[in-house]
Amino acid sequence: MKQKKKHSVMEQVKAARKQSREEEIQTHGKSINYRKVMESKKQYNRKKNKADDEVLPYLLPLTPKGE
């Protein structure tokens, strides 16, 4: 008996989420992510700046081992 009750509760929750999502899409034109923090494009990001630089921080001379 408890499984049926739990199942109906889950169906109600699922229906409420679906309705909420559809309302959100109607008002904003797209779904909105509330959990992900959006980074500012103007904020300094060292990791991204280093990835953009294709130059290595130092150059190693490439010489054969025999010399």
C-alpha positions as CSV (number, residue, x, y, z in Angstrom):
1,M,0.0,0.0,0.0
2,K,2.8,2.5,0.8
3,Q,4.3,2.1,-2.6
4,K,1.2,3.2,-4.3
5,K,1.0,6.3,-2.1
6,K,4.7,7.1,-2.7
7,H,4.2,6.5,-6.5
8,S,1.3,9.0,-6.6
9,V,3.3,11.6,-4.7
10,M,6.2,11.2,-7.2
11,E,3.7,11.7,-10.0
12,Q,2.4,14.9,-8.4
13,V,5.9,16.2,-8.0
14,K,6.8,15.3,-11.6
15,A,3.6,17.0,-12.9
16,A,4.4,20.2,-10.9
17,R,7.9,20.4,-12.2
18,K,6.7,19.9,-15.8
19,Q,4.1,22.6,-15.4
20,S,6.7,25.0,-13.8
21,R,9.1,24.4,-16.6
22,E,6.4,25.0,-19.3
23,E,5.4,28.3,-17.6
24,E,9.1,29.3,-17.4
25,I,9.6,28.6,-21.2
26,Q,6.4,30.7,-22.0
27,T,7.5,33.7,-19.9
28,H,11.2,33.7,-20.8
29,G,11.2,32.0,-24.2
30,K,13.8,29.4,-22.9
31,S,14.5,27.3,-19.9
32,I,16.6,29.0,-17.1
33,N,19.3,27.3,-15.2
34,Y,19.1,28.2,-11.5
35,R,21.9,26.0,-10.3
36,K,24.8,27.0,-12.6
37,V,26.6,30.2,-11.7
38,M,27.3,32.3,-14.8
39,E,30.7,33.8,-15.0
40,S,31.2,37.4,-15.8
41,K,32.8,38.0,-19.2
42,K,34.5,41.1,-17.9
43,Q,36.1,39.4,-14.8
44,Y,39.7,38.4,-15.0
45,N,40.2,34.6,-15.4
46,R,43.8,33.5,-15.2
47,K,43.0,29.9,-16.2
48,K,41.2,31.0,-19.4
49,N,43.9,33.6,-20.3
50,K,46.7,30.9,-19.9
51,A,44.7,28.5,-22.1
52,D,44.4,31.2,-24.8
53,D,48.2,31.7,-24.8
54,E,49.7,29.1,-27.1
55,V,53.3,30.2,-26.2
56,L,55.0,28.0,-23.7
57,P,56.4,29.8,-20.7
58,Y,59.9,28.6,-21.5
59,L,61.6,27.1,-24.5
60,L,63.8,23.9,-24.3
61,P,66.5,23.5,-26.8
62,L,66.0,20.3,-28.8
63,T,69.3,18.6,-29.3
64,P,70.0,15.0,-30.0
65,K,71.2,12.8,-27.1
66,G,74.4,11.9,-28.8
67,E,75.8,15.5,-28.8
